[in-house]
């Protein structure tokens, strides 16, 4: 079979996706990478391979459907197969392209998931265009239609601006056999063990071998000038977060973010960690790690001079059994002169308190997180970050957690915090506890802070 068309000549990055045989493909890519051309090329190949089949292109809503429809009608109109026109006719009202061999490519909207049913016996391929802006219910409605022919699906998108860690992000993680985590040796600062990157790869417990994920930036499109991309970013006045999301396709930002990136950066890289100093005062925050999770210890230096700010002088992050956790916490606390130590006291009964004190932590203050107390404690830290009332050094894991922490309000009006799948919030909670301790014991403007409603 001879196919004549420039449309069937993808560039290498696109070809790597098209030629892969994995059933479910997830492509996260920056703006103008060529996501639409990629999947339309793939759809054409499958339409030729399976005469009389159905292929769906599902977009978030009808306004998204239009550009994909226009692109397909122009591109497919140029294709010839064995000398015959690939595109026989169009049905504009039904948004269907009828091809030379009876195959039909149909463009549908995800806005009403119940309309995405049927055609299972003929279905050979489904495309979710800008999947991050559709909802999971649309995929749930379509998935049964793929059973008959064990048909594949491809999901393409730039991360969602307002909700980057939605179902598309979960899908993306499902296709990664390994994920990046902060290096235990340097906590993200960079060292010889991680080749100065700050991160290492570990096996992904959520990996599904029937899924495969790709990541591309806008710069990976060889037909677009890098200078033009740079110029666009300047003209649009995009922030660093905008560029990282829209151009570099990073899952970052979002309307539900607890910490604004600009404020986080203002507190970051303001000095480094410090050994204990005679005569200085400290307060410690500890977030205990459950089975397999990290325990984090943060030591906050109390300011002694006017104009000095509280500063994170030590951040330790490690995993281990309960005896190791309490031993390492006790070692750090003794080293910094037995300061008050505020720990996550949720489920922390009297026997555990006794064990921690026996290990050498004299001034222990458990704090129970509840639906009311946790938002209060976190909001105290949020206010401090917004006002640049504390500082830390090159703590990449802490910053990463802050930029991935999101808030939701439940139906009962309770604020709930969540971190992105594959991420944690251990460092954030340890710092929130340390800051809570600072405000309760040392803050010079305590009445002002309490009056703002941060703590009651």
GUZADREN-190949 format. One record per residue (C-alpha): residue in one letter; x, y, z. Coordinates in steps of 0.05 Angstrom, whole numbers, padded with zeros to 5 digits, always signed. Example, Ala and Ser with C-alpha at 12.3 -4.5 7.8 and 13.67 -1.06 7.14 Angstrom:
BEGIN
a+00246-00090+00156s+00273-00021+00143
This chain:
BEGIN
x+00000+00000+00000x+00028+00068-00021x+00010+00129+00022x+00029+00196-00007x+00028+00255+00040x+00076+00301+00078x+00027+00290+00135x+00056+00220+00146x+00126+00246+00160x+00129+00261+00235x+00193+00287+00267x+00232+00239+00312x+00200+00256+00378x+00131+00244+00349x+00154+00181+00315x+00178+00152+00382x+00106+00155+00407x+00072+00131+00343x+00117+00070+00333x+00112+00047+00405x+00066-00013+00416x+00043+00003+00487x-00033+00002+00491x-00045+00065+00531x+00000+00125+00516x+00004+00189+00555x+00038+00249+00524x+00049+00311+00565x+00079+00366+00523x+00088+00441+00520x+00047+00487+00476x+00058+00480+00401x+00098+00416+00408x+00054+00383+00356x+00009+00340+00400x-00050+00344+00353x-00011+00326+00291x+00019+00267+00328x-00047+00234+00345x-00080+00251+00278x-00023+00216+00243x-00032+00156+00288x-00107+00157+00276x-00098+00156+00201x-00051+00097+00205x-00100+00057+00247x-00159+00076+00201x-00120+00047+00142x-00102-00016+00181x-00174-00031+00203x-00223-00018+00146x-00293+00000+00170x-00271+00017+00241x-00290+00074+00287x-00240+00122+00318x-00260+00176+00368x-00224+00241+00382x-00251+00266+00449x-00239+00339+00468x-00257+00375+00533x-00315+00413+00501x-00341+00435+00433x-00295+00495+00428x-00235+00448+00432x-00267+00401+00381x-00266+00455+00327x-00191+00464+00319x-00178+00388+00317x-00234+00380+00265x-00205+00435+00221x-00135+00407+00226x-00159+00337+00208x-00201+00357+00148x-00143+00397+00118x-00090+00344+00132x-00132+00284+00112x-00155+00320+00049x-00082+00319+00024x-00072+00244+00034x-00076+00194-00022x-00075+00118-00012x-00058+00078-00075x-00078+00138-00116x-00146+00147-00083x-00168+00203-00037x-00162+00183+00036x-00220+00228+00057x-00283+00210+00020x-00332+00259+00052x-00347+00298+00115x-00410+00301+00157x-00404+00369+00190x-00465+00364+00235x-00442+00298+00265x-00369+00317+00263x-00351+00254+00225x-00298+00241+00172x-00316+00184+00126x-00254+00152+00096x-00241+00115+00031x-00246+00046+00064x-00308+00058+00106x-00271+00077+00170x-00301+00136+00208x-00263+00185+00251x-00311+00221+00297x-00298+00283+00339x-00334+00285+00405x-00339+00328+00468x-00326+00303+00538x-00373+00353+00570x-00430+00302+00573x-00398+00234+00590x-00463+00196+00580x-00459+00211+00505x-00393+00174+00501x-00423+00105+00499x-00430+00052+00445x-00391+00034+00382x-00351-00017+00421x-00353-00072+00368x-00324-00024+00316x-00278+00017+00360x-00204+00011+00345x-00174+00075+00375x-00192+00132+00421x-00155+00198+00429x-00165+00245+00488x-00144+00314+00464x-00122+00363+00520x-00140+00308+00569x-00119+00350+00630x-00179+00395+00616x-00229+00338+00610x-00255+00300+00671x-00243+00229+00693x-00317+00212+00682x-00308+00219+00607x-00253+00166+00607x-00295+00121+00651x-00352+00126+00599x-00306+00110+00541x-00264+00055+00572x-00316-00002+00563x-00318+00013+00487x-00246-00011+00482x-00259-00080+00509x-00284-00115+00446x-00222-00104+00404x-00173-00091+00461x-00167-00023+00429x-00113+00028+00449x-00120+00100+00472x-00074+00160+00471x-00080+00219+00519x-00046+00285+00501x-00044+00349+00539x-00007+00407+00571x-00017+00405+00647x-00080+00437+00673x-00069+00509+00694x-00118+00509+00753x-00113+00436+00775x-00046+00407+00751x-00050+00345+00794x-00116+00319+00768x-00131+00252+00736x-00086+00266+00676x-00027+00272+00724x-00046+00205+00755x-00048+00174+00686x+00020+00203+00671x+00049+00171+00734x+00018+00104+00715x+00062+00103+00653x+00128+00115+00689x+00166+00053+00714x+00210+00098+00756x+00198+00166+00789x+00244+00220+00814x+00250+00229+00890x+00295+00274+00931x+00363+00245+00945x+00366+00223+01018x+00439+00243+01024x+00429+00316+01005x+00354+00327+01011x+00351+00356+00941x+00411+00403+00947x+00455+00362+00901x+00514+00317+00918x+00560+00264+00888x+00510+00208+00903x+00458+00239+00857x+00507+00270+00807x+00490+00340+00835x+00418+00335+00810x+00386+00331+00879x+00343+00272+00857x+00348+00197+00847x+00303+00147+00812x+00264+00095+00849x+00214+00043+00826x+00143+00069+00818x+00093+00028+00858x+00036+00054+00815x+00067+00035+00748x+00022-00003+00700x+00061-00036+00643x+00001-00027+00596x+00013+00049+00602x+00072+00089+00578x+00086+00163+00587x+00127+00213+00547x+00146+00284+00565x+00165+00338+00514x+00175+00413+00516x+00156+00465+00465x+00229+00468+00446x+00227+00396+00422x+00189+00416+00360x+00243+00425+00307x+00198+00467+00262x+00189+00523+00313x+00245+00572+00328x+00270+00574+00400x+00276+00649+00394x+00202+00653+00376x+00183+00614+00438x+00226+00660+00481x+00194+00721+00449x+00124+00694+00462x+00140+00684+00535x+00165+00756+00541x+00106+00786+00503x+00055+00749+00544x+00089+00768+00609x+00089+00696+00632x+00116+00683+00702x+00167+00629+00715x+00110+00583+00737x+00072+00597+00672x+00133+00581+00630x+00148+00518+00668x+00077+00494+00657x+00060+00518+00587x+00129+00511+00554x+00165+00458+00595x+00100+00420+00611x+00114+00414+00685x+00056+00396+00732x+00061+00459+00772x+00017+00517+00794x-00058+00515+00803x-00114+00556+00834x-00116+00510+00895x-00043+00521+00914x-00032+00533+00988x+00035+00569+00979x+00044+00621+00924x+00109+00606+00885x+00132+00678+00888x+00129+00680+00964x+00163+00613+00970x+00221+00637+00928x+00227+00700+00971x+00242+00656+01032x+00289+00608+00995x+00364+00608+00988x+00373+00657+01045x+00433+00625+01079x+00449+00553+01093x+00445+00501+01148x+00485+00514+01212x+00515+00473+01268x+00491+00489+01339x+00517+00555+01367x+00528+00567+01441x+00477+00616+01468x+00429+00610+01410x+00357+00587+01419x+00320+00537+01374x+00253+00503+01365x+00243+00436+01331x+00186+00408+01289x+00179+00334+01274x+00132+00299+01226x+00134+00224+01240x+00137+00176+01181x+00088+00119+01179x+00110+00051+01151x+00154+00063+01090x+00146+00139+01094x+00196+00193+01113x+00206+00224+01182x+00227+00297+01178x+00262+00338+01231x+00268+00414+01223x+00307+00458+01270x+00288+00531+01269x+00336+00583+01297x+00303+00637+01340x+00325+00708+01323x+00365+00744+01377x+00377+00810+01341x+00330+00862+01313x+00318+00850+01238x+00340+00777+01243x+00289+00726+01219x+00276+00655+01243x+00318+00609+01199x+00318+00534+01183x+00387+00511+01206x+00375+00436+01199x+00329+00392+01158x+00336+00317+01165x+00293+00269+01124x+00299+00194+01132x+00261+00129+01134x+00265+00073+01185x+00231+00033+01240x+00203+00068+01302x+00265+00056+01345x+00309+00089+01292x+00261+00148+01285x+00260+00165+01359x+00336+00154+01365x+00352+00202+01308x+00303+00254+01333x+00334+00250+01402x+00404+00257+01374x+00386+00320+01336x+00349+00350+01396x+00407+00337+01443x+00456+00367+01393x+00417+00432+01391x+00412+00438+01467x+00345+00405+01483x+00299+00458+01452x+00223+00451+01454x+00204+00398+01404x+00135+00401+01372x+00115+00334+01341x+00056+00306+01302x+00016+00277+01360x-00040+00246+01319x-00049+00176+01348x+00009+00190+01394x-00011+00157+01460x+00022+00161+01529x+00067+00100+01517x+00098+00132+01455x+00108+00198+01491x+00144+00160+01546x+00189+00124+01495x+00209+00190+01461x+00225+00222+01528x+00264+00161+01549x+00304+00167+01484x+00327+00236+01508x+00275+00288+01485x+00262+00328+01549x+00216+00383+01524x+00165+00345+01481x+00101+00378+01457x+00055+00332+01416x+00006+00369+01371x-00056+00332+01348x-00077+00346+01276x-00153+00351+01268x-00200+00380+01217x-00195+00446+01254x-00125+00448+01282x-00087+00427+01218x-00114+00485+01175x-00098+00533+01232x-00026+00508+01238x-00015+00507+01163x-00045+00576+01154x+00004+00602+01205x+00061+00579+01161x+00027+00606+01098x+00022+00675+01130x+00095+00672+01150x+00117+00654+01079x+00073+00709+01049x+00105+00760+01096x+00176+00730+01087x+00177+00722+01163x+00225+00662+01160x+00280+00637+01115x+00315+00574+01093x+00373+00555+01048x+00376+00511+00986x+00321+00463+01011x+00294+00436+00945x+00251+00382+00975x+00216+00432+01020x+00204+00479+00962x+00179+00422+00918x+00129+00401+00971x+00105+00472+00981x+00093+00481+00907x+00053+00416+00904x+00009+00425+00966x-00063+00439+00949x-00124+00457+00990x-00196+00435+00980x-00259+00451+01019x-00303+00391+01034x-00379+00392+01030x-00381+00403+01105x-00336+00465+01098x-00273+00433+01126x-00208+00453+01092x-00169+00391+01071x-00097+00390+01046x-00070+00341+00994x-00005+00331+00959x+00004+00307+00888x+00006+00233+00877x+00078+00210+00882x+00095+00271+00925x+00096+00282+01001x+00083+00338+01050x+00130+00314+01107x+00177+00374+01104x+00120+00424+01101x+00086+00394+01162x+00151+00391+01201x+00164+00465+01186x+00091+00482+01203x+00101+00449+01271x+00166+00486+01283x+00134+00552+01264x+00075+00537+01308x+00123+00526+01366x+00159+00591+01350x+00095+00631+01351x+00071+00600+01416x+00137+00609+01453x+00180+00662+01422x+00144+00708+01372x+00153+00781+01393x+00089+00802+01356x+00048+00745+01384x-00014+00788+01398x-00014+00814+01327x-00008+00744+01298x-00064+00718+01342x-00108+00777+01324x-00102+00761+01250x-00136+00695+01264x-00076+00652+01249x-00082+00618+01317x-00140+00620+01365
